[in-house]
Amino acid sequence: MSKQHFAVMAKMAGIHIVGVPNPQFQLPNIAGNYELAMDAQPELVTQSNAGIPAYLSTVWDPEVIRVLVTPMKAAEFARSETKVGDWLMDATSFPMAEATGEVSSYGDYSNEGRANSNVNWEFRQSYTYQVFTKWGERELERYGLARIAYANEQTNASILALNKFQNKSYWFGVKGLKLYGILNDPALPTPIAPGSDSGQTSWATKSANGIYEDILAIFSDLQSRLNGLIDMASPLILGISPSAEVHLAKLSPYNVSVRRMLTENFPNLTIINAPEFSTPAGELAMMYVETLDGQRTMQVSFTEKLRAHAVVIESSSFKQKKSQGTWGAIIKRPIAVSQMIGF
């Protein structure tokens, strides 16, 4: 450090060092004197940092990613979802009429021969269920900081919860009530067993011809019970699981898929997949005649599809009840249904 540097310090910063004949050689003595206020702090008071808060470089995507749930396909498989009564009704009855009669040889004075109709009623019970949503004022505003419409998210969740139960009641009914589902109505015929293809019963290891033969066996079982009321051109619904449907793409030795063989031989067959056809007892396939003599074979029914009750306002929060009601599945002609399990 020269005299010129000391002159600049005096002019620009007001620092004057006097009595030093040759400051260039005296500087080490000055630097070694820790009583002078010329040295930097030996360490930082704050934490060492060379960056910025992470949230300043974070982008919030406004699109909310919602977790997927399994599809609800009971109404699609039944091909008919209807409202029966309302939430005040606990039971419903379905009249069933069977024509009877016998003829007799004609005679001018004969009173023989008679026709009649035998009428029965089949009863089903309903089940009403509910769900609550609750949200607080501060809770809503805190989620609002993240651009989340929390009240709407709760509303969507409540509707989904109700619909998921509704779908489950259509498949399995409600225990303890005379309310059955598509898969467990006690009047359904006993499922048949799959055929063997080179010792294999699973569609995963069967050939295309083996799978086609299984579906043909389901139709044959249906046709034998209906005794000529249907043919291969009748409107048929086939339900299988998504994992089983994949095997319909298998090719025969002539490069024809199972699905194509079914389409060519059953022109009015509709195939619907649903996760519920994968059961603990194995894969299940169900075939039924959609309509027979102008009447639907099955329907799924509800009392109320959605009833949103009043919003209850409390001191600093809100809550709301929503409810629905179900009759489960009403299979009007179980004889028009056939099943296969264990493939």
C-alpha positions as CSV (number, residue, x, y, z in Angstrom):
1,M,0.0,0.0,0.0
2,S,1.5,3.3,-1.1
3,K,1.0,7.0,0.0
4,Q,-1.3,7.4,-3.0
5,H,-3.6,4.7,-1.6
6,F,-3.7,6.5,1.8
7,A,-4.6,9.8,0.0
8,V,-7.5,8.1,-1.8
9,M,-8.7,6.6,1.5
10,A,-8.6,10.0,3.1
11,K,-10.5,11.6,0.3
12,M,-13.1,9.0,-0.5
13,A,-13.7,7.4,2.9
14,G,-12.5,10.0,5.4
15,I,-9.8,7.6,6.8
16,H,-6.6,9.3,7.9
17,I,-3.5,7.5,9.1
18,V,-0.8,9.8,10.4
19,G,2.7,9.4,12.0
20,V,3.7,6.6,9.7
21,P,6.8,7.7,7.8
22,N,6.7,4.8,5.4
23,P,3.3,3.1,5.5
24,Q,4.2,0.5,2.9
25,F,6.6,-1.2,5.4
26,Q,4.6,-0.5,8.5
27,L,1.4,-2.2,7.2
28,P,2.2,-5.6,8.6
29,N,2.4,-4.2,12.1
30,I,-0.9,-2.4,11.6
31,A,-2.6,-5.5,10.2
32,G,-1.4,-7.5,13.2
33,N,-3.0,-5.2,15.7
34,Y,-6.4,-6.7,16.4
35,E,-7.5,-3.7,18.4
36,L,-7.8,-1.7,15.2
37,A,-11.2,-1.8,13.4
38,M,-9.6,-2.7,10.1
39,D,-10.2,-6.5,10.2
40,A,-13.3,-8.4,8.9
41,Q,-15.4,-10.5,11.3
42,P,-13.8,-14.0,11.9
43,E,-17.1,-15.8,11.0
44,L,-20.7,-15.1,9.7
45,V,-23.5,-14.2,12.1
46,T,-26.1,-15.7,9.6
47,Q,-26.2,-19.1,8.0
48,S,-24.1,-19.6,4.9
49,N,-26.3,-19.5,1.8
50,A,-25.9,-18.9,-1.9
51,G,-29.4,-19.6,-3.0
52,I,-33.1,-18.4,-2.7
53,P,-36.1,-20.0,-1.0
54,A,-37.2,-23.1,-3.0
55,Y,-40.8,-21.9,-3.3
56,L,-39.7,-18.9,-5.3
57,S,-38.6,-21.2,-8.1
58,T,-41.5,-23.7,-7.8
59,V,-44.4,-23.6,-10.3
60,W,-47.9,-24.5,-9.1
61,D,-49.9,-26.3,-11.8
62,P,-53.6,-25.2,-11.6
63,E,-54.8,-28.6,-12.9
64,V,-55.7,-31.0,-10.0
65,I,-54.7,-34.6,-10.7
66,R,-57.5,-36.8,-9.3
67,V,-56.9,-40.4,-8.3
68,L,-58.6,-42.9,-10.6
69,V,-61.2,-45.4,-9.4
70,T,-62.5,-48.6,-11.0
71,P,-65.3,-48.0,-13.5
72,M,-68.9,-48.4,-12.5
73,K,-70.5,-50.5,-15.2
74,A,-73.5,-52.3,-13.5
75,A,-76.0,-50.0,-15.2
76,E,-74.3,-50.5,-18.5
77,F,-74.3,-54.2,-18.2
78,A,-78.0,-54.3,-17.2
79,R,-78.8,-52.0,-20.1
80,S,-81.5,-50.4,-18.0
81,E,-81.4,-48.2,-14.9
82,T,-84.8,-47.0,-13.7
83,K,-86.3,-45.0,-10.9
84,V,-88.8,-47.1,-8.8
85,G,-90.9,-45.2,-6.3
86,D,-89.1,-42.6,-4.1
87,W,-87.2,-42.4,-0.8
88,L,-90.5,-42.9,1.2
89,M,-90.9,-46.5,-0.2
90,D,-89.5,-49.4,1.8
91,A,-90.7,-52.2,-0.5
92,T,-91.9,-52.9,-4.0
93,S,-93.8,-55.8,-5.5
94,F,-93.6,-57.2,-9.0
95,P,-96.7,-59.2,-10.2
96,M,-96.0,-62.3,-12.1
97,A,-98.8,-64.0,-14.2
98,E,-98.7,-67.5,-15.5
99,A,-101.2,-68.7,-18.0
100,T,-102.8,-72.1,-17.4
101,G,-105.4,-74.0,-19.3
102,E,-106.6,-77.3,-20.7
103,V,-108.9,-78.1,-23.6
104,S,-111.5,-80.8,-23.9
105,S,-113.3,-82.4,-26.8
106,Y,-116.1,-80.3,-28.1
107,G,-119.7,-81.1,-27.2
108,D,-122.8,-79.0,-27.6
109,Y,-123.7,-79.5,-24.0
110,S,-120.2,-79.9,-22.6
111,N,-118.8,-77.5,-20.0
112,E,-115.3,-79.0,-20.0
113,G,-112.1,-77.1,-20.7
114,R,-110.8,-74.2,-18.8
115,A,-108.2,-71.4,-19.0
116,N,-106.9,-69.4,-16.1
117,S,-104.1,-67.2,-14.9
118,N,-102.0,-67.8,-11.8
119,V,-100.7,-64.5,-10.3
120,N,-97.9,-64.2,-7.7
121,W,-96.0,-61.2,-6.4
122,E,-92.3,-61.0,-5.9
123,F,-91.1,-58.5,-3.2
124,R,-87.9,-56.4,-3.0
125,Q,-86.8,-54.0,-0.3
126,S,-85.0,-50.7,-0.7
127,Y,-82.0,-49.3,1.1
128,T,-81.3,-45.7,1.7
129,Y,-77.8,-44.5,2.6
130,Q,-76.0,-41.1,3.2
131,V,-72.7,-39.3,3.4
132,F,-71.6,-36.0,5.1
133,T,-69.2,-33.4,3.9
134,K,-67.8,-30.8,6.3
135,W,-65.6,-27.8,5.8
136,G,-64.4,-24.8,7.9
137,E,-63.9,-21.2,7.0
138,R,-60.2,-21.1,7.7
139,E,-59.8,-24.5,6.1
140,L,-61.3,-23.3,2.9
141,E,-59.2,-20.2,2.8
142,R,-56.0,-22.1,3.5
143,Y,-56.7,-24.4,0.6
144,G,-57.5,-21.4,-1.4
145,L,-53.9,-20.2,-1.0
146,A,-53.0,-23.3,-3.1
147,R,-55.8,-22.6,-5.6
148,I,-57.8,-25.6,-4.5
149,A,-61.6,-25.3,-4.4
150,Y,-61.9,-27.5,-1.4
151,A,-65.7,-27.4,-1.0
152,N,-66.0,-28.5,-4.6
153,E,-63.5,-31.3,-4.1
154,Q,-65.5,-32.5,-1.1
155,T,-68.7,-32.4,-3.1
156,N,-67.2,-34.4,-5.9
157,A,-65.9,-36.9,-3.3
158,S,-69.3,-37.3,-1.7
159,I,-71.1,-37.9,-5.0
160,L,-68.4,-40.5,-6.0
161,A,-68.8,-42.3,-2.7
162,L,-72.6,-42.5,-3.1
163,N,-72.3,-43.7,-6.7
164,K,-69.7,-46.3,-5.9
165,F,-72.0,-47.8,-3.3
166,Q,-74.9,-47.6,-5.7
167,N,-72.8,-49.5,-8.3
168,K,-71.8,-52.1,-5.6
169,S,-75.4,-52.6,-4.6
170,Y,-76.3,-53.3,-8.2
171,W,-73.7,-56.1,-8.4
172,F,-74.0,-57.6,-4.9
173,G,-77.1,-56.2,-3.2
174,V,-77.3,-55.4,0.5
175,K,-76.9,-58.1,3.2
176,G,-79.8,-58.6,5.5
177,L,-82.4,-57.3,3.1
178,K,-84.3,-58.8,0.2
179,L,-82.2,-56.8,-2.0
180,Y,-80.0,-58.7,-4.5
181,G,-77.4,-57.9,-7.1
182,I,-76.6,-59.1,-10.6
183,L,-74.1,-61.6,-9.3
184,N,-75.8,-63.0,-6.2
185,D,-79.6,-63.2,-6.9
186,P,-80.6,-66.6,-5.4
187,A,-82.8,-67.3,-8.4
188,L,-79.9,-67.3,-10.8
189,P,-79.0,-70.7,-12.4
190,T,-75.9,-72.5,-11.2
191,P,-72.8,-71.5,-13.2
192,I,-71.4,-74.2,-15.5
193,A,-67.8,-75.2,-15.6
194,P,-65.4,-74.3,-18.4
195,G,-64.4,-76.9,-20.9
196,S,-60.9,-78.5,-21.2
197,D,-58.6,-77.6,-24.0
198,S,-55.5,-79.9,-24.0
199,G,-56.0,-80.2,-20.2
200,Q,-56.2,-76.4,-19.8
201,T,-59.3,-74.5,-18.4
202,S,-57.9,-71.0,-18.1
203,W,-58.4,-68.6,-21.0
204,A,-54.9,-67.4,-20.5
205,T,-53.5,-70.8,-21.7
206,K,-56.4,-71.9,-23.9
207,S,-56.4,-71.6,-27.7
208,A,-58.8,-69.3,-29.5
209,N,-61.0,-72.3,-30.4
210,G,-61.1,-73.4,-26.8
211,I,-62.3,-69.9,-25.7
212,Y,-64.9,-69.8,-28.4
213,E,-66.1,-73.3,-27.4
214,D,-66.6,-72.0,-23.8
215,I,-68.7,-69.1,-24.9
216,L,-70.7,-71.4,-27.2
217,A,-71.3,-73.7,-24.1
218,I,-72.7,-70.7,-22.2
219,F,-75.1,-70.0,-25.0
220,S,-76.0,-73.6,-25.3
221,D,-76.9,-73.8,-21.6
222,L,-79.1,-70.7,-22.1
223,Q,-80.8,-72.1,-25.2
224,S,-81.5,-75.4,-23.6
225,R,-83.4,-73.8,-20.7
226,L,-85.4,-71.4,-22.9
227,N,-86.3,-74.3,-25.2
228,G,-86.5,-72.6,-28.5
229,L,-87.4,-69.1,-27.3
230,I,-84.1,-67.7,-28.6
231,D,-81.7,-68.3,-31.4
232,M,-78.2,-67.1,-32.3
233,A,-79.6,-63.8,-33.7
234,S,-81.3,-62.9,-30.4
235,P,-80.1,-59.8,-28.6
236,L,-77.5,-61.2,-26.2
237,I,-75.3,-59.5,-23.6
238,L,-72.0,-61.1,-22.5
239,G,-70.2,-59.8,-19.4
240,I,-66.6,-60.7,-18.7
241,S,-63.7,-59.0,-16.8
242,P,-61.3,-56.6,-18.5
243,S,-58.5,-59.2,-18.1
244,A,-60.6,-61.9,-19.8
245,E,-61.6,-59.7,-22.6
246,V,-58.0,-59.5,-23.7
247,H,-58.1,-63.2,-24.7
248,L,-60.8,-62.5,-27.2
249,A,-58.1,-61.1,-29.4
250,K,-56.5,-64.6,-29.7
251,L,-56.3,-66.0,-33.2
252,S,-57.4,-69.3,-34.5
253,P,-55.2,-71.4,-36.9
254,Y,-56.9,-69.5,-39.7
255,N,-56.0,-66.1,-38.2
256,V,-59.5,-65.3,-37.1
257,S,-59.9,-63.8,-33.6
258,V,-62.4,-65.1,-31.0
259,R,-64.2,-61.7,-31.2
260,R,-64.6,-62.0,-34.9
261,M,-66.0,-65.6,-34.6
262,L,-68.5,-64.3,-32.1
263,T,-69.5,-61.4,-34.2
264,E,-70.1,-63.6,-37.2
265,N,-72.1,-66.2,-35.4
266,F,-73.9,-63.9,-32.9
267,P,-74.8,-60.8,-34.9
268,N,-76.6,-59.1,-32.0
269,L,-74.1,-60.0,-29.2
270,T,-72.9,-57.1,-27.1
271,I,-69.7,-57.7,-25.0
272,I,-69.3,-55.6,-21.8
273,N,-66.4,-55.8,-19.5
274,A,-66.5,-55.0,-15.7
275,P,-64.0,-55.6,-12.9
276,E,-66.6,-57.4,-10.8
277,F,-66.5,-60.4,-13.1
278,S,-63.1,-61.3,-11.6
279,T,-64.2,-63.1,-8.5
280,P,-62.3,-65.0,-5.7
281,A,-63.6,-68.2,-7.2
282,G,-62.1,-67.4,-10.6
283,E,-63.1,-65.6,-13.7
284,L,-66.9,-65.3,-14.3
285,A,-68.8,-64.9,-17.6
286,M,-72.5,-64.1,-17.7
287,M,-74.7,-64.1,-20.8
288,Y,-78.3,-63.1,-20.8
289,V,-81.0,-62.3,-23.3
290,E,-81.6,-58.5,-23.2
291,T,-85.3,-58.7,-24.1
292,L,-87.6,-61.6,-24.4
293,D,-91.2,-61.3,-25.6
294,G,-90.9,-57.5,-25.3
295,Q,-89.8,-57.6,-21.7
296,R,-86.3,-56.8,-20.3
297,T,-84.6,-59.7,-18.5
298,M,-83.0,-57.4,-15.8
299,Q,-82.8,-53.9,-14.6
300,V,-81.1,-52.0,-11.9
301,S,-83.2,-49.5,-9.9
302,F,-82.9,-46.7,-7.4
303,T,-85.4,-44.7,-5.3
304,E,-83.4,-41.4,-5.4
305,K,-80.3,-40.9,-7.6
306,L,-79.2,-38.0,-5.4
307,R,-80.8,-35.9,-2.7
308,A,-78.7,-32.9,-1.5
309,H,-80.0,-31.9,1.9
310,A,-79.8,-28.4,3.4
311,V,-76.3,-26.9,4.2
312,V,-76.0,-26.5,8.0
313,I,-74.2,-23.3,9.0
314,E,-72.4,-23.4,12.3
315,S,-70.2,-20.8,14.0
316,S,-67.3,-21.0,11.6
317,S,-67.9,-24.2,9.6
318,F,-70.5,-25.8,7.4
319,K,-71.8,-29.4,6.7
320,Q,-74.1,-31.0,4.3
321,K,-75.8,-34.4,4.0
322,K,-76.4,-36.2,0.7
323,S,-78.3,-39.4,0.3
324,Q,-79.4,-42.0,-2.3
325,G,-81.5,-45.1,-2.3
326,T,-81.3,-48.4,-4.2
327,W,-83.3,-51.5,-5.0
328,G,-80.3,-53.4,-6.3
329,A,-80.7,-55.5,-9.4
330,I,-84.2,-56.8,-10.4
331,I,-83.8,-59.9,-12.5
332,K,-87.3,-60.5,-13.9
333,R,-86.4,-63.7,-15.8
334,P,-83.5,-65.6,-14.2
335,I,-84.1,-68.4,-16.6
336,A,-82.8,-66.1,-19.4
337,V,-79.4,-65.9,-17.7
338,S,-76.4,-68.3,-18.0
339,Q,-73.0,-68.2,-16.2
340,M,-69.6,-69.9,-16.4
341,I,-67.0,-69.7,-13.6
342,G,-63.5,-70.8,-13.1
343,F,-61.8,-70.2,-16.4
